[in-house]
Every structure is written in C-alpha cells, then in structure tokens.
Amino acid sequence: MAIIVTLDVMLARRKLKARDVAAAIGMAETNLSLLKSGKVKGVRFDTLAKLCRVLDCQPGDLLEFDASGPDETD
C-alpha cells in the first residue's frame, strides 16, 4: 500500500510554479519539492489546507492511494 502525492499534476493543471506556491503558503521551496516527490513520511493538515486553498482543490486531488504499492509501515 502506498500514498502517492500528485501535487505536480495539480501544479501543472493550475499552471503554477512550485516556487510561487511555496511562497504563498509560507513553506521552503525545498520542503515543497520533497513533498512533491513523495519523499516525506507525513504532511500536517494545516499545510494540506494551505495547499488546497492556494491550488483551489480538495485533499484527494493531491493524494492518491495505491493498494498494490509497497507496504510502508516503518
């Protein structure tokens, strides 16, 4: 099972740059890049809410569940 971050898809749909979104939500561009690549173990609900507000989307537009992916229960 795996959670797939589809932030890059939403950025492309909205024609926004990660740098601009990071600045709008008060997040370091590096951290947004890590989130975008799926290299984080978690995301705070307030960060998710800020992303949804700036991108005018729902959390499900940014995250996807893949039941066939590897089970990451560290």
PDB file of N, CA, C and O in Angstrom:
ATOM      1  N   MET A   1       0.848  -1.184   0.000  1.00  0.00           N
ATOM      2  CA  MET A   1       0.000   0.000   0.000  1.00  0.00           C
ATOM      3  C   MET A   1       0.889   1.241   0.000  1.00  0.00           C
ATOM      4  O   MET A   1       1.915   1.274   0.679  1.00  0.00           O
ATOM      5  N   ALA A   2       0.507   2.228  -0.736  1.00  0.00           N
ATOM      6  CA  ALA A   2       1.310   3.439  -0.804  1.00  0.00           C
ATOM      7  C   ALA A   2       0.414   4.647  -1.057  1.00  0.00           C
ATOM      8  O   ALA A   2      -0.615   4.560  -1.727  1.00  0.00           O
ATOM      9  N   ILE A   3       0.835   5.754  -0.508  1.00  0.00           N
ATOM     10  CA  ILE A   3       0.186   7.029  -0.792  1.00  0.00           C
ATOM     11  C   ILE A   3       1.031   7.730  -1.839  1.00  0.00           C
ATOM     12  O   ILE A   3       2.237   7.900  -1.665  1.00  0.00           O
ATOM     13  N   ILE A   4       0.402   8.132  -2.911  1.00  0.00           N
ATOM     14  CA  ILE A   4       1.097   8.812  -3.999  1.00  0.00           C
ATOM     15  C   ILE A   4       0.723  10.286  -3.962  1.00  0.00           C
ATOM     16  O   ILE A   4      -0.457  10.636  -3.932  1.00  0.00           O
ATOM     17  N   VAL A   5       1.727  11.139  -3.963  1.00  0.00           N
ATOM     18  CA  VAL A   5       1.494  12.585  -3.959  1.00  0.00           C
ATOM     19  C   VAL A   5       1.401  13.055  -5.409  1.00  0.00           C
ATOM     20  O   VAL A   5       2.327  12.864  -6.197  1.00  0.00           O
ATOM     21  N   THR A   6       0.274  13.668  -5.746  1.00  0.00           N
ATOM     22  CA  THR A   6       0.047  14.138  -7.116  1.00  0.00           C
ATOM     23  C   THR A   6       0.069  15.663  -7.195  1.00  0.00           C
ATOM     24  O   THR A   6      -0.617  16.269  -8.018  1.00  0.00           O
ATOM     25  N   LEU A   7       0.861  16.261  -6.332  1.00  0.00           N
ATOM     26  CA  LEU A   7       0.979  17.717  -6.287  1.00  0.00           C
ATOM     27  C   LEU A   7       1.490  18.272  -7.605  1.00  0.00           C
ATOM     28  O   LEU A   7       1.033  19.326  -8.049  1.00  0.00           O
ATOM     29  N   ASP A   8       2.424  17.587  -8.235  1.00  0.00           N
ATOM     30  CA  ASP A   8       2.969  18.061  -9.508  1.00  0.00           C
ATOM     31  C   ASP A   8       1.891  18.136 -10.594  1.00  0.00           C
ATOM     32  O   ASP A   8       1.921  19.024 -11.446  1.00  0.00           O
ATOM     33  N   VAL A   9       0.946  17.202 -10.558  1.00  0.00           N
ATOM     34  CA  VAL A   9      -0.163  17.218 -11.522  1.00  0.00           C
ATOM     35  C   VAL A   9      -1.037  18.448 -11.305  1.00  0.00           C
ATOM     36  O   VAL A   9      -1.427  19.118 -12.262  1.00  0.00           O
ATOM     37  N   MET A  10      -1.341  18.740 -10.045  1.00  0.00           N
ATOM     38  CA  MET A  10      -2.202  19.892  -9.742  1.00  0.00           C
ATOM     39  C   MET A  10      -1.485  21.204 -10.074  1.00  0.00           C
ATOM     40  O   MET A  10      -2.115  22.152 -10.545  1.00  0.00           O
ATOM     41  N   LEU A  11      -0.180  21.263  -9.832  1.00  0.00           N
ATOM     42  CA  LEU A  11       0.586  22.461 -10.196  1.00  0.00           C
ATOM     43  C   LEU A  11       0.513  22.684 -11.710  1.00  0.00           C
ATOM     44  O   LEU A  11       0.334  23.812 -12.169  1.00  0.00           O
ATOM     45  N   ALA A  12       0.650  21.620 -12.464  1.00  0.00           N
ATOM     46  CA  ALA A  12       0.582  21.735 -13.928  1.00  0.00           C
ATOM     47  C   ALA A  12      -0.817  22.160 -14.380  1.00  0.00           C
ATOM     48  O   ALA A  12      -0.956  22.997 -15.271  1.00  0.00           O
ATOM     49  N   ARG A  13      -1.845  21.585 -13.767  1.00  0.00           N
ATOM     50  CA  ARG A  13      -3.220  21.948 -14.128  1.00  0.00           C
ATOM     51  C   ARG A  13      -3.507  23.412 -13.857  1.00  0.00           C
ATOM     52  O   ARG A  13      -4.211  24.069 -14.624  1.00  0.00           O
ATOM     53  N   ARG A  14      -2.966  23.914 -12.776  1.00  0.00           N
ATOM     54  CA  ARG A  14      -3.204  25.309 -12.391  1.00  0.00           C
ATOM     55  C   ARG A  14      -2.188  26.262 -13.027  1.00  0.00           C
ATOM     56  O   ARG A  14      -2.289  27.480 -12.882  1.00  0.00           O
ATOM     57  N   LYS A  15      -1.214  25.693 -13.730  1.00  0.00           N
ATOM     58  CA  LYS A  15      -0.160  26.476 -14.379  1.00  0.00           C
ATOM     59  C   LYS A  15       0.582  27.359 -13.378  1.00  0.00           C
ATOM     60  O   LYS A  15       0.840  28.538 -13.621  1.00  0.00           O
ATOM     61  N   LEU A  16       0.917  26.736 -12.236  1.00  0.00           N
ATOM     62  CA  LEU A  16       1.643  27.425 -11.174  1.00  0.00           C
ATOM     63  C   LEU A  16       3.010  26.780 -10.987  1.00  0.00           C
ATOM     64  O   LEU A  16       3.200  25.594 -11.257  1.00  0.00           O
ATOM     65  N   LYS A  17       3.944  27.576 -10.525  1.00  0.00           N
ATOM     66  CA  LYS A  17       5.283  27.078 -10.224  1.00  0.00           C
ATOM     67  C   LYS A  17       5.363  26.744  -8.745  1.00  0.00           C
ATOM     68  O   LYS A  17       4.761  27.418  -7.908  1.00  0.00           O
ATOM     69  N   ALA A  18       6.110  25.701  -8.437  1.00  0.00           N
ATOM     70  CA  ALA A  18       6.287  25.277  -7.050  1.00  0.00           C
ATOM     71  C   ALA A  18       6.829  26.422  -6.202  1.00  0.00           C
ATOM     72  O   ALA A  18       6.438  26.583  -5.046  1.00  0.00           O
ATOM     73  N   ARG A  19       7.718  27.206  -6.770  1.00  0.00           N
ATOM     74  CA  ARG A  19       8.317  28.342  -6.056  1.00  0.00           C
ATOM     75  C   ARG A  19       7.235  29.332  -5.612  1.00  0.00           C
ATOM     76  O   ARG A  19       7.274  29.831  -4.488  1.00  0.00           O
ATOM     77  N   ASP A  20       6.275  29.612  -6.488  1.00  0.00           N
ATOM     78  CA  ASP A  20       5.211  30.564  -6.168  1.00  0.00           C
ATOM     79  C   ASP A  20       4.259  30.012  -5.111  1.00  0.00           C
ATOM     80  O   ASP A  20       3.820  30.734  -4.216  1.00  0.00           O
ATOM     81  N   VAL A  21       3.947  28.721  -5.227  1.00  0.00           N
ATOM     82  CA  VAL A  21       3.054  28.091  -4.248  1.00  0.00           C
ATOM     83  C   VAL A  21       3.737  28.031  -2.884  1.00  0.00           C
ATOM     84  O   VAL A  21       3.112  28.310  -1.861  1.00  0.00           O
ATOM     85  N   ALA A  22       5.014  27.668  -2.870  1.00  0.00           N
ATOM     86  CA  ALA A  22       5.757  27.616  -1.606  1.00  0.00           C
ATOM     87  C   ALA A  22       5.743  28.981  -0.919  1.00  0.00           C
ATOM     88  O   ALA A  22       5.531  29.067   0.291  1.00  0.00           O
ATOM     89  N   ALA A  23       5.965  30.031  -1.681  1.00  0.00           N
ATOM     90  CA  ALA A  23       5.951  31.377  -1.116  1.00  0.00           C
ATOM     91  C   ALA A  23       4.557  31.738  -0.598  1.00  0.00           C
ATOM     92  O   ALA A  23       4.427  32.370   0.450  1.00  0.00           O
ATOM     93  N   ALA A  24       3.527  31.341  -1.325  1.00  0.00           N
ATOM     94  CA  ALA A  24       2.147  31.680  -0.941  1.00  0.00           C
ATOM     95  C   ALA A  24       1.717  30.994   0.353  1.00  0.00           C
ATOM     96  O   ALA A  24       0.907  31.539   1.102  1.00  0.00           O
ATOM     97  N   ILE A  25       2.251  29.803   0.621  1.00  0.00           N
ATOM     98  CA  ILE A  25       1.845  29.091   1.838  1.00  0.00           C
ATOM     99  C   ILE A  25       2.882  29.202   2.955  1.00  0.00           C
ATOM    100  O   ILE A  25       2.688  28.652   4.039  1.00  0.00           O
ATOM    101  N   GLY A  26       3.980  29.909   2.695  1.00  0.00           N
ATOM    102  CA  GLY A  26       4.993  30.102   3.733  1.00  0.00           C
ATOM    103  C   GLY A  26       5.834  28.867   3.991  1.00  0.00           C
ATOM    104  O   GLY A  26       6.214  28.594   5.130  1.00  0.00           O
ATOM    105  N   MET A  27       6.124  28.122   2.940  1.00  0.00           N
ATOM    106  CA  MET A  27       6.903  26.897   3.060  1.00  0.00           C
ATOM    107  C   MET A  27       8.183  27.049   2.239  1.00  0.00           C
ATOM    108  O   MET A  27       8.185  27.700   1.193  1.00  0.00           O
ATOM    109  N   ALA A  28       9.257  26.452   2.715  1.00  0.00           N
ATOM    110  CA  ALA A  28      10.509  26.480   1.957  1.00  0.00           C
ATOM    111  C   ALA A  28      10.313  25.694   0.659  1.00  0.00           C
ATOM    112  O   ALA A  28       9.677  24.640   0.650  1.00  0.00           O
ATOM    113  N   GLU A  29      10.854  26.205  -0.406  1.00  0.00           N
ATOM    114  CA  GLU A  29      10.721  25.546  -1.713  1.00  0.00           C
ATOM    115  C   GLU A  29      11.294  24.124  -1.664  1.00  0.00           C
ATOM    116  O   GLU A  29      10.768  23.216  -2.308  1.00  0.00           O
ATOM    117  N   THR A  30      12.355  23.941  -0.910  1.00  0.00           N
ATOM    118  CA  THR A  30      12.965  22.623  -0.752  1.00  0.00           C
ATOM    119  C   THR A  30      11.979  21.634  -0.129  1.00  0.00           C
ATOM    120  O   THR A  30      11.869  20.493  -0.579  1.00  0.00           O
ATOM    121  N   ASN A  31      11.271  22.073   0.899  1.00  0.00           N
ATOM    122  CA  ASN A  31      10.309  21.200   1.564  1.00  0.00           C
ATOM    123  C   ASN A  31       9.135  20.866   0.651  1.00  0.00           C
ATOM    124  O   ASN A  31       8.643  19.738   0.660  1.00  0.00           O
ATOM    125  N   LEU A  32       8.689  21.834  -0.130  1.00  0.00           N
ATOM    126  CA  LEU A  32       7.609  21.575  -1.077  1.00  0.00           C
ATOM    127  C   LEU A  32       8.081  20.580  -2.138  1.00  0.00           C
ATOM    128  O   LEU A  32       7.315  19.718  -2.570  1.00  0.00           O
ATOM    129  N   SER A  33       9.329  20.700  -2.552  1.00  0.00           N
ATOM    130  CA  SER A  33       9.887  19.772  -3.527  1.00  0.00           C
ATOM    131  C   SER A  33       9.933  18.350  -2.970  1.00  0.00           C
ATOM    132  O   SER A  33       9.628  17.393  -3.682  1.00  0.00           O
ATOM    133  N   LEU A  34      10.310  18.211  -1.708  1.00  0.00           N
ATOM    134  CA  LEU A  34      10.325  16.898  -1.062  1.00  0.00           C
ATOM    135  C   LEU A  34       8.918  16.310  -0.988  1.00  0.00           C
ATOM    136  O   LEU A  34       8.723  15.117  -1.222  1.00  0.00           O
ATOM    137  N   LEU A  35       7.946  17.152  -0.663  1.00  0.00           N
ATOM    138  CA  LEU A  35       6.560  16.710  -0.619  1.00  0.00           C
ATOM    139  C   LEU A  35       6.093  16.284  -2.005  1.00  0.00           C
ATOM    140  O   LEU A  35       5.462  15.240  -2.167  1.00  0.00           O
ATOM    141  N   LYS A  36       6.408  17.097  -2.990  1.00  0.00           N
ATOM    142  CA  LYS A  36       6.013  16.834  -4.371  1.00  0.00           C
ATOM    143  C   LYS A  36       6.571  15.502  -4.872  1.00  0.00           C
ATOM    144  O   LYS A  36       5.902  14.788  -5.619  1.00  0.00           O
ATOM    145  N   SER A  37       7.785  15.171  -4.466  1.00  0.00           N
ATOM    146  CA  SER A  37       8.426  13.939  -4.917  1.00  0.00           C
ATOM    147  C   SER A  37       8.010  12.730  -4.087  1.00  0.00           C
ATOM    148  O   SER A  37       8.379  11.602  -4.412  1.00  0.00           O
ATOM    149  N   GLY A  38       7.240  12.953  -3.011  1.00  0.00           N
ATOM    150  CA  GLY A  38       6.782  11.849  -2.180  1.00  0.00           C
ATOM    151  C   GLY A  38       7.820  11.348  -1.195  1.00  0.00           C
ATOM    152  O   GLY A  38       7.682  10.249  -0.658  1.00  0.00           O
ATOM    153  N   LYS A  39       8.856  12.137  -0.950  1.00  0.00           N
ATOM    154  CA  LYS A  39       9.946  11.722  -0.071  1.00  0.00           C
ATOM    155  C   LYS A  39       9.731  12.118   1.391  1.00  0.00           C
ATOM    156  O   LYS A  39      10.682  12.141   2.172  1.00  0.00           O
ATOM    157  N   VAL A  40       8.508  12.423   1.759  1.00  0.00           N
ATOM    158  CA  VAL A  40       8.205  12.766   3.148  1.00  0.00           C
ATOM    159  C   VAL A  40       7.356  11.656   3.752  1.00  0.00           C
ATOM    160  O   VAL A  40       6.653  10.944   3.034  1.00  0.00           O
ATOM    161  N   LYS A  41       7.421  11.512   5.060  1.00  0.00           N
ATOM    162  CA  LYS A  41       6.645  10.491   5.759  1.00  0.00           C
ATOM    163  C   LYS A  41       5.267  10.982   6.152  1.00  0.00           C
ATOM    164  O   LYS A  41       4.385  10.180   6.458  1.00  0.00           O
ATOM    165  N   GLY A  42       5.073  12.290   6.147  1.00  0.00           N
ATOM    166  CA  GLY A  42       3.776  12.832   6.544  1.00  0.00           C
ATOM    167  C   GLY A  42       3.653  14.281   6.144  1.00  0.00           C
ATOM    168  O   GLY A  42       4.622  14.932   5.755  1.00  0.00           O
ATOM    169  N   VAL A  43       2.432  14.767   6.251  1.00  0.00           N
ATOM    170  CA  VAL A  43       2.159  16.174   5.961  1.00  0.00           C
ATOM    171  C   VAL A  43       1.142  16.660   6.987  1.00  0.00           C
ATOM    172  O   VAL A  43       0.181  15.958   7.302  1.00  0.00           O
ATOM    173  N   ARG A  44       1.359  17.852   7.498  1.00  0.00           N
ATOM    174  CA  ARG A  44       0.451  18.422   8.501  1.00  0.00           C
ATOM    175  C   ARG A  44      -0.838  18.851   7.822  1.00  0.00           C
ATOM    176  O   ARG A  44      -0.829  19.319   6.684  1.00  0.00           O
ATOM    177  N   PHE A  45      -1.940  18.687   8.529  1.00  0.00           N
ATOM    178  CA  PHE A  45      -3.236  19.070   7.978  1.00  0.00           C
ATOM    179  C   PHE A  45      -3.283  20.554   7.635  1.00  0.00           C
ATOM    180  O   PHE A  45      -3.919  20.936   6.653  1.00  0.00           O
ATOM    181  N   ASP A  46      -2.623  21.396   8.426  1.00  0.00           N
ATOM    182  CA  ASP A  46      -2.654  22.830   8.114  1.00  0.00           C
ATOM    183  C   ASP A  46      -1.888  23.122   6.820  1.00  0.00           C
ATOM    184  O   ASP A  46      -2.273  24.018   6.069  1.00  0.00           O
ATOM    185  N   THR A  47      -0.815  22.381   6.552  1.00  0.00           N
ATOM    186  CA  THR A  47      -0.091  22.536   5.295  1.00  0.00           C
ATOM    187  C   THR A  47      -0.951  22.061   4.134  1.00  0.00           C
ATOM    188  O   THR A  47      -1.000  22.706   3.086  1.00  0.00           O
ATOM    189  N   LEU A  48      -1.622  20.942   4.318  1.00  0.00           N
ATOM    190  CA  LEU A  48      -2.515  20.422   3.288  1.00  0.00           C
ATOM    191  C   LEU A  48      -3.647  21.404   3.003  1.00  0.00           C
ATOM    192  O   LEU A  48      -4.021  21.607   1.848  1.00  0.00           O
ATOM    193  N   ALA A  49      -4.188  22.010   4.047  1.00  0.00           N
ATOM    194  CA  ALA A  49      -5.262  23.001   3.883  1.00  0.00           C
ATOM    195  C   ALA A  49      -4.767  24.228   3.119  1.00  0.00           C
ATOM    196  O   ALA A  49      -5.476  24.756   2.262  1.00  0.00           O
ATOM    197  N   LYS A  50      -3.559  24.679   3.428  1.00  0.00           N
ATOM    198  CA  LYS A  50      -2.994  25.837   2.718  1.00  0.00           C
ATOM    199  C   LYS A  50      -2.789  25.516   1.241  1.00  0.00           C
ATOM    200  O   LYS A  50      -3.085  26.337   0.373  1.00  0.00           O
ATOM    201  N   LEU A  51      -2.282  24.321   0.965  1.00  0.00           N
ATOM    202  CA  LEU A  51      -2.099  23.913  -0.428  1.00  0.00           C
ATOM    203  C   LEU A  51      -3.436  23.881  -1.165  1.00  0.00           C
ATOM    204  O   LEU A  51      -3.545  24.360  -2.295  1.00  0.00           O
ATOM    205  N   CYS A  52      -4.440  23.320  -0.522  1.00  0.00           N
ATOM    206  CA  CYS A  52      -5.771  23.249  -1.140  1.00  0.00           C
ATOM    207  C   CYS A  52      -6.346  24.638  -1.393  1.00  0.00           C
ATOM    208  O   CYS A  52      -6.997  24.871  -2.411  1.00  0.00           O
ATOM    209  N   ARG A  53      -6.107  25.547  -0.475  1.00  0.00           N
ATOM    210  CA  ARG A  53      -6.617  26.913  -0.635  1.00  0.00           C
ATOM    211  C   ARG A  53      -5.944  27.594  -1.833  1.00  0.00           C
ATOM    212  O   ARG A  53      -6.622  28.191  -2.669  1.00  0.00           O
ATOM    213  N   VAL A  54      -4.625  27.505  -1.912  1.00  0.00           N
ATOM    214  CA  VAL A  54      -3.875  28.161  -2.987  1.00  0.00           C
ATOM    215  C   VAL A  54      -4.161  27.507  -4.339  1.00  0.00           C
ATOM    216  O   VAL A  54      -4.270  28.197  -5.353  1.00  0.00           O
ATOM    217  N   LEU A  55      -4.283  26.184  -4.355  1.00  0.00           N
ATOM    218  CA  LEU A  55      -4.493  25.459  -5.605  1.00  0.00           C
ATOM    219  C   LEU A  55      -5.977  25.287  -5.950  1.00  0.00           C
ATOM    220  O   LEU A  55      -6.315  24.752  -7.005  1.00  0.00           O
ATOM    221  N   ASP A  56      -6.854  25.742  -5.058  1.00  0.00           N
ATOM    222  CA  ASP A  56      -8.301  25.627  -5.264  1.00  0.00           C
ATOM    223  C   ASP A  56      -8.673  24.180  -5.601  1.00  0.00           C
ATOM    224  O   ASP A  56      -9.229  23.883  -6.658  1.00  0.00           O
ATOM    225  N   CYS A  57      -8.338  23.288  -4.646  1.00  0.00           N
ATOM    226  CA  CYS A  57      -8.602  21.872  -4.863  1.00  0.00           C
ATOM    227  C   CYS A  57      -8.974  21.199  -3.542  1.00  0.00           C
ATOM    228  O   CYS A  57      -9.042  21.853  -2.501  1.00  0.00           O
ATOM    229  N   GLN A  58      -9.207  19.921  -3.592  1.00  0.00           N
ATOM    230  CA  GLN A  58      -9.504  19.108  -2.426  1.00  0.00           C
ATOM    231  C   GLN A  58      -8.283  18.233  -2.103  1.00  0.00           C
ATOM    232  O   GLN A  58      -7.463  17.980  -2.985  1.00  0.00           O
ATOM    233  N   PRO A  59      -8.151  17.764  -0.841  1.00  0.00           N
ATOM    234  CA  PRO A  59      -7.010  16.913  -0.495  1.00  0.00           C
ATOM    235  C   PRO A  59      -6.881  15.694  -1.418  1.00  0.00           C
ATOM    236  O   PRO A  59      -5.767  15.276  -1.734  1.00  0.00           O
ATOM    237  N   GLY A  60      -7.986  15.135  -1.841  1.00  0.00           N
ATOM    238  CA  GLY A  60      -7.959  13.987  -2.740  1.00  0.00           C
ATOM    239  C   GLY A  60      -7.385  14.299  -4.111  1.00  0.00           C
ATOM    240  O   GLY A  60      -7.021  13.390  -4.856  1.00  0.00           O
ATOM    241  N   ASP A  61      -7.301  15.582  -4.448  1.00  0.00           N
ATOM    242  CA  ASP A  61      -6.667  15.978  -5.704  1.00  0.00           C
ATOM    243  C   ASP A  61      -5.144  15.948  -5.594  1.00  0.00           C
ATOM    244  O   ASP A  61      -4.442  15.954  -6.605  1.00  0.00           O
ATOM    245  N   LEU A  62      -4.639  15.916  -4.361  1.00  0.00           N
ATOM    246  CA  LEU A  62      -3.198  15.961  -4.122  1.00  0.00           C
ATOM    247  C   LEU A  62      -2.629  14.623  -3.668  1.00  0.00           C
ATOM    248  O   LEU A  62      -1.423  14.393  -3.762  1.00  0.00           O
ATOM    249  N   LEU A  63      -3.491  13.746  -3.178  1.00  0.00           N
ATOM    250  CA  LEU A  63      -3.054  12.457  -2.645  1.00  0.00           C
ATOM    251  C   LEU A  63      -3.860  11.333  -3.275  1.00  0.00           C
ATOM    252  O   LEU A  63      -5.052  11.478  -3.546  1.00  0.00           O
ATOM    253  N   GLU A  64      -3.190  10.211  -3.504  1.00  0.00           N
ATOM    254  CA  GLU A  64      -3.829   9.056  -4.125  1.00  0.00           C
ATOM    255  C   GLU A  64      -3.388   7.812  -3.369  1.00  0.00           C
ATOM    256  O   GLU A  64      -2.241   7.729  -2.930  1.00  0.00           O
ATOM    257  N   PHE A  65      -4.282   6.851  -3.214  1.00  0.00           N
ATOM    258  CA  PHE A  65      -3.952   5.610  -2.530  1.00  0.00           C
ATOM    259  C   PHE A  65      -3.753   4.495  -3.557  1.00  0.00           C
ATOM    260  O   PHE A  65      -4.600   4.282  -4.425  1.00  0.00           O
ATOM    261  N   ASP A  66      -2.621   3.784  -3.449  1.00  0.00           N
ATOM    262  CA  ASP A  66      -2.327   2.672  -4.341  1.00  0.00           C
ATOM    263  C   ASP A  66      -2.201   1.402  -3.500  1.00  0.00           C
ATOM    264  O   ASP A  66      -1.181   1.181  -2.847  1.00  0.00           O
ATOM    265  N   ALA A  67      -3.236   0.577  -3.522  1.00  0.00           N
ATOM    266  CA  ALA A  67      -3.244  -0.650  -2.710  1.00  0.00           C
ATOM    267  C   ALA A  67      -2.227  -1.667  -3.188  1.00  0.00           C
ATOM    268  O   ALA A  67      -1.860  -2.563  -2.428  1.00  0.00           O
ATOM    269  N   SER A  68      -1.762  -1.558  -4.417  1.00  0.00           N
ATOM    270  CA  SER A  68      -0.811  -2.527  -4.934  1.00  0.00           C
ATOM    271  C   SER A  68       0.647  -2.127  -4.666  1.00  0.00           C
ATOM    272  O   SER A  68       1.566  -2.901  -4.932  1.00  0.00           O
ATOM    273  N   GLY A  69       0.848  -0.923  -4.143  1.00  0.00           N
ATOM    274  CA  GLY A  69       2.202  -0.458  -3.867  1.00  0.00           C
ATOM    275  C   GLY A  69       2.787  -1.133  -2.637  1.00  0.00           C
ATOM    276  O   GLY A  69       2.090  -1.885  -1.956  1.00  0.00           O
ATOM    277  N   PRO A  70       4.067  -0.875  -2.340  1.00  0.00           N
ATOM    278  CA  PRO A  70       4.709  -1.492  -1.171  1.00  0.00           C
ATOM    279  C   PRO A  70       4.113  -1.023   0.146  1.00  0.00           C
ATOM    280  O   PRO A  70       3.697   0.130   0.264  1.00  0.00           O
ATOM    281  N   ASP A  71       4.069  -1.892   1.121  1.00  0.00           N
ATOM    282  CA  ASP A  71       3.552  -1.554   2.445  1.00  0.00           C
ATOM    283  C   ASP A  71       4.647  -0.853   3.228  1.00  0.00           C
ATOM    284  O   ASP A  71       5.651  -1.475   3.576  1.00  0.00           O
ATOM    285  N   GLU A  72       4.471   0.434   3.512  1.00  0.00           N
ATOM    286  CA  GLU A  72       5.498   1.223   4.195  1.00  0.00           C
ATOM    287  C   GLU A  72       5.099   1.480   5.643  1.00  0.00           C
ATOM    288  O   GLU A  72       4.700   2.592   5.989  1.00  0.00           O
ATOM    289  N   THR A  73       5.201   0.479   6.475  1.00  0.00           N
ATOM    290  CA  THR A  73       4.838   0.594   7.876  1.00  0.00           C
ATOM    291  C   THR A  73       6.073   0.613   8.763  1.00  0.00           C
ATOM    292  O   THR A  73       6.237  -0.259   9.615  1.00  0.00           O
ATOM    293  N   ASP A  74       6.934   1.587   8.574  1.00  0.00           N
ATOM    294  CA  ASP A  74       8.170   1.703   9.373  1.00  0.00           C
ATOM    295  C   ASP A  74       7.825   1.999  10.798  1.00  0.00           C
ATOM    296  O   ASP A  74       8.718   2.134  11.634  1.00  0.00           O
TER     297      ASP A  74
END
